[in-house]
Amino acid sequence: MSPLPAPDPAALEYSAKTAALISREIESAGGWIPFSRFMELALYAPGLGYYSAGMHKFGAAGDFVTAPEISALFGQTLAQQAAQVLRLTDGNILEIGPGSGRLAFDLLLELEQLGQLPERYFLLEVSADLRQRQQHLLARFAPRVEWLDRLPASFSGLIIGNEVLDAMPVHLVAWGADSLFERGVSMEDGQFCWSERKLVAGELFDSAASLAPAKVGEGVNYVSEIGLAARGFVATLAGLLEKGAILMLDYGFGQNEYYHPQRSSGTLMCHYRHHAHDDPFYLPGLQDITSHVDFSAIAEAGVRHGLKLLGYTSQAHFLINSGITGLLARASPEQASAYLPLAAQAQKLLNPAEMGELFKVIALGKGVDTPLLGFARGDKSHML
Ligand SMILES: C[S@@+](CC[C@H](N)C(=O)[O-])C[C@H]1O[C@@H](n2cnc3c(N)ncnc32)[C@H](O)[C@@H]1O
């Protein structure tokens, strides 16, 4: 790994506390925990996890930049799709993991201009610090915006999540020559280390056995992730959605590409101050840990729990179908200082070499039969 920026002493102390919490859990579990539990604690342990505590995370001063932070065009374009769903359902919006609140802000502002504001915009946020930032940014829309501590029992309208599924804990599985193993975490000389256990039965075993991507040489392990938490989350959303659509935007692919024989070490990735690397044991609590989304599994979980697949496409297709070029044209090319930055931002969102192709959008719904605007052209549902 190339040298990463050094954290300050306060951050180091905070990370040491997170590491101590995880190592105590490993000890009390008999010396081994599944990687999914490690990831859950490193990201979400109350007061200590990366997302539950008060670190910077988003934007130029944080660890990574997400689409809503790149450009207001992202939220404005999503608003066109949101307006259609709101018209069809007469419902509200629920955003999961709203980050800085930027997407909510741009969406609401555009919906206001369209005369299509929902009665309520709910935000489900696990971090007290982020909730405060969101409240500050969205003050203009009070009392329409409402924060939730947990998912509601029922909901109609649009549920939206940008880069949420990739942040959910994943299990790691190693497909050996003739056995399956779960990769977990143990301690050695006071440090976290990888350790595998034979996988024999249960949901993870069934799921891994059905994938069987180990088309690699004998004795060589094929390691990848299985996102049971993300599937479970979609199943929960399916149970509470009465009428409407769930729109999830994230990086990932369908199963064929995800478990391609050549992707033999999976997609697990860590982000620390704009450096991407693959060591999840580095400074727990200070860095983001993510994996790509298996959109086939997400679609399957939704459909199995009563949702209809309404569309699946690349971010570029989705944004173009939803009118991003028209929104960009609202700025005049003659006013270069306003137009050029916007054009560069649109390019980042759409360019296949940047976010346009790796990022996908999936829509699952209930009681919505009209084709959704964002999937009018370039739908890739057949690739799931
Ligand atoms: C990578 S951040 C994305 C933030 C924001 N949507 C954006 O695009 O900038 C992932 C967010 O998902 C949230 N998240 C993950 N699992 C969640 C869950 N089960 N319920 C609610 N939020 C969750 C995290 O807390 C975090 O805020």
The ligand as a Gaussian input file, in Angstrom:
#p B3LYP/6-31G(d) Opt

LIG

0 1
 C      -21.409000       6.396000       1.276000
 S      -22.546000       7.153000       2.335000
 C      -23.563000       7.978000       1.168000
 C      -24.160000       9.245000       1.678000
 C      -25.028000      10.055000       0.731000
 N      -26.198000       9.313000       0.314000
 C      -24.265000      10.540000      -0.463000
 O      -24.542000      10.118000      -1.575000
 O      -23.383000      11.377000      -0.287000
 C      -23.538000       5.808000       2.894000
 C      -24.614000       6.180000       3.870000
 O      -25.529000       5.070000       4.027000
 C      -25.900000       4.984000       5.387000
 N      -26.440000       3.652000       5.705000
 C      -25.870000       2.460000       5.512000
 N      -26.647000       1.462000       5.987000
 C      -27.767000       2.055000       6.454000
 C      -28.967000       1.566000       7.043000
 N      -29.159000       0.261000       7.231000
 N      -29.903000       2.441000       7.406000
 C      -29.711000       3.764000       7.207000
 N      -28.600000       4.300000       6.657000
 C      -27.638000       3.450000       6.289000
 C      -24.596000       5.306000       6.085000
 O      -24.796000       5.651000       7.439000
 C      -24.082000       6.476000       5.253000
 O      -24.600000       7.704000       5.697000

